[in-house]
Amino acid sequence: MKKMNSFFLFTPFLLASFILNAQTPVIKTNAGLVSGIQVNGIQIFKGIPFAAPPVGELRWKAPQPVIPWKDVKVCNAFGASPIQTAPVPFMCWSEEYLIPKEPISEDCLYLNIWAKKSSTKKAVLVYIYGGGFVSGGAGCDIYDGTEMAKKDIVFVTINYRVGVFGFLAHPELSNESDTKTSGNYALLDMVAALKWVHDNISNFGGDPNKVTIAGQSAGAFAVNFLAASPLTKGLIRGAIAESGGSILPSSIRPAMHLQQMETVGLDFTKKLGCSNIKELRNKTANEILAASGMGLVGPFEDGYVVPSSMYETYLRGQQNDIPTLLGWNLDDKMIGKPVAAKEFIENINKQYGANADKLLAQYPASNDAEAAVSQGDLSRDQTFGVQGYTWATLQSEHGKAPIYMYSFNRKLPASSPANDFGAFHTGEVPYAYNNLHTVKNRPFTKADFDLADQMSSYWVNFAKTGNPNGAGLVNWPAYEKQSKRVIQLDTKIEVVKLPTESKLEVLTKLL
C-alpha cells in the first residue's frame, strides 16, 4: 500500500516533468545541458555562458573555457551586459537602442540563440553590437533574433568586454600571457564566442561551416578586425559591416601598437594608486570604471589577434578572403551643434592648407545652412565613408570573394521635430533584422515594414549563400572599383552609382 501511495504521489511530478520537457527545449552543449523557451515555433536560448566569468584573477586575461555544470542550466533570460556606465537615452538613441538598466556586471560572457527546430542544418549569423567599444550589450530590443530565425537561419548575439575591461594592456599582463601580448580582450571574447558556435551550434540546428559575422558601428570595426585576423580562420565564411571599419593607411590614421598601449596601461595603474596588476585586480569594478573615462580603448595592433594594420593586411591579400556586405547611412553624422560657415571655412583652411579649396568644393559653405549640411556630410564621410570605400576598393582589387555595398537612405519617420534625425547612425539596424516592432514613438508606414522585410531578406540570403540576392528582390550587383554600383535602400530600392563617390575620392586623397 505504501508503495502504491508513493507511486501515485510521484506520478504527478513525473507528468509535470514530461509536460515541461515537451514545451521546453533542452540542448546539449560541451559544458552541459541548457534549457530555453519555445515561442511560435522558435526556440530561444538566452544567457548561455561561452567562457568562464572574467573576474578576479581572470580580469584582463584571455577568455577561459566554460566551467561545466551537472544539472540543466536554465537559459531563458539575457546574461548581464558588460560593466559600463548606466544606459541613458540621448539624441536619436531611445531606450530600445540601449542595454537594459540591469543586470550590468563583469560576469558578462554570454550568448543568445534563436532557431527553428529542424532536421536540416541552417546558416548561422552571429551579431556583434556597437557602442564605441565602451558600451553596449546583446540584450537590446533591436537585436532580437526572432524574425531572422523565422526566415530560416540561426541567429546568435554575443557579449564582449568593453572599455578598460576589454582593452587594458600592461607589461605585466603581457608577461603573464602565453602569447606575450595583452589588451584586445574584447576581440578575444568574440573569437571565443565564435569557437563556441563552431563547436556547439549544430546541436541548435546550425551549420558550423556556414557562419557569418555581422556588426554595426564598433561592431562593424570589430568585424573588420575579425575578418583580417588569423584567429578566425575556419570559423567564419562571411562578414557584414554596418557603418564601420578600420582600414585607412597608417599615414592617414596612425595605428596604436602594443608598446604604446602598455604605456597607457602603466599610466592608468598609477592613476588608481596601484603599483602592479595584482593591486589593480583587487580594485572593484566600479572603482576601475569610475577612473577609466573614455580613455584609449579599442582594438590595436598587438602582433597576435591583430598582426598588422588592416590596410596592409588587405593590400597584401592576407585577410580571410570571404564575401562581405558593407555600407553606411545617409545621416551617419557624429557631430554636435554645427559651427557657422565662417568658422567652418577657417577650420578647413587650417587643417588642409593649400588643399582646402578642393575639400570645400565638395563640402561647400556659402552660408550657415549649407555649412551645417556639409559638416554633417564630412563627419559621415570621415568616420564611416572613407573606411567602407577603402575596404571595398582593397577587397575588390586584392581579394577573390565578392563585396556588396549599400547606402541606407531611409529617414526614419519622426513623431516630433525632437526625434527627427533622418537616416541616423544605428537607424538601419531594426530594418536589417526586421525589428521595427521593437522601436517606439516612430510612425512607421507600410513602406517602412516593406523595406525591413526586404533588407532582412538580403541579410538572410547573404548569410545562407554569401550573396544577398533572392526571389522578389531588386538585384544587388557586387561592388567593382570601376562601376562603383551600390544598392540604395529607401522606400524605393534601386541600384545606383556610389552617390558620394566624388566626395570620397577627394577626401581619401586629402586625408
Phi, psi and omega in degrees: 000317178299320180296319180295317178300317179299322181296313181291329176291326186275331184304315179302325179291321175297318181295316180298319179296319180296315180296317180300314182292329179292329183263344185245113179294134177236124186235144178273131170244175182286358177245349181152178180280144175232145176244148178230211176228162178234124182230116178052043176085358179256124176274130185235126176236124180236140176078036174277124179288132176250357176204164178293151178303127183277062184237166179061234180291345179269357174295132182062040169235157173303146181303136181259161182302151177299141175279118183298156177230160185263314182279174176286124179274123179284119182236073181235014177216145180303142170290173181297144170288154180297152182302130183191174177292157183298138181289132178225122179303142178205153181046237184274352188265094178281178193299331181289346176270356186245163177293159173299154182297332176204158356279152174229126189200159170297328179282086193228002189275079182229156175228168185225146186226136172237130182201146169282145173286127185204155178273346179259148180276132186253158174297153185239135174241121181254117185261136181242120186285163174262188181138022177066017183065011176240352181209180178108166179184165186280353186273011180290144181302321186288352178262008180303139187258006186300311185292326178290322178295326178298333180270015167078038165233164172267124184251130184232135170240145186230153171262158172209156180291143181236169178062210183296335178290334182262352188218005182296124172251151183195142180306320179296319180295322177294320181293324182278352181273144177297330182268356181061033174228166175212171186081185181055027179296329179300315178294321178295326175299316179297318178297318179298320178295320179294323176294321177298315178301315180301321185276337190237341192293338179297329178290343178258008178094008182261156177261112182296346179266003180229061182252123175249135175262144178220148178198159181234142180059239177303328176296326177287323173301316180298319178302319178300312180295318181292323179293337180262348186278138176293343182288343181260005180301126181086354181259338183226149177231005178197160183217137175237124181236113180257110176058063177175157178168160181220071194226022178279151177301148180297337177292336179267311181229094183305136181277150173272142181242170185305312183299319178296317181290328175296323177296318176300319180296321177298317179296320180294320178300316179294323181301326180270009178073025181252151179252351180202174183292327179302315179294323180293323178290339178280348176287151177287160179299322180292325176296317180293316180299317182295328183273344190280323186059207177284313176059187175266090180238148181135162181301148179213168181283108182251359181080002183229285176294316179241089185295323182209179183296151178299320182300311181294323180299313181286326178298324180271356181070031184263001179287170168292113187280084187236151175306141184226140175237124182212163177175187180208177188257153180304322183245040174288069187251124183247058181227162173269219180292128181292152178271168179294160182304316182301315181291322178299314180297318179299318180295320179294319179297320179294319186281323188247353175053237184296342180265004184301320182297325179295321180288317181293337175294329179269331181234073188291160182211057181287342175207174185297322181294316179294321179298323180296317178296316181296323179295321177295316179296319180294320177299314178301312186287324178291322185276318187239318186301308183294331178293308180296321180296315179294317179302310182296320181296312181295317182292322180291334180271324190240009177233166179258331182287145182288158175229136182242131183242142178233160168233116181269112187248359183291116176280115185300132180303136182251139178276346178200162177304333183293333179244029176266092182244012178067215177274072192283167179301123184087351182299334182281342188301309180294340173285313185297332183245017173057043184242032179301332181296345180272348186266127184262160171059034174228122184282070180297146179249177177302324179299324178292315181292326176294317179298317180297319179296318181287317178300312181296329176292320175302313182296317180295315179301319179297318178297324183285320192232350187082008179222126184285349188283154180188176183301136176081004182246147173299133183295129182252105182284151174296146181285136176229145183301326184284308186277330179053043179275134179228163175260133180260117186262111181207193177299337168244126179263126181210157178267128181223165170287143183317113187298329184259021184306310184297321178297313184290325177298313180292314183297319180298322180285334185263344182297000000 
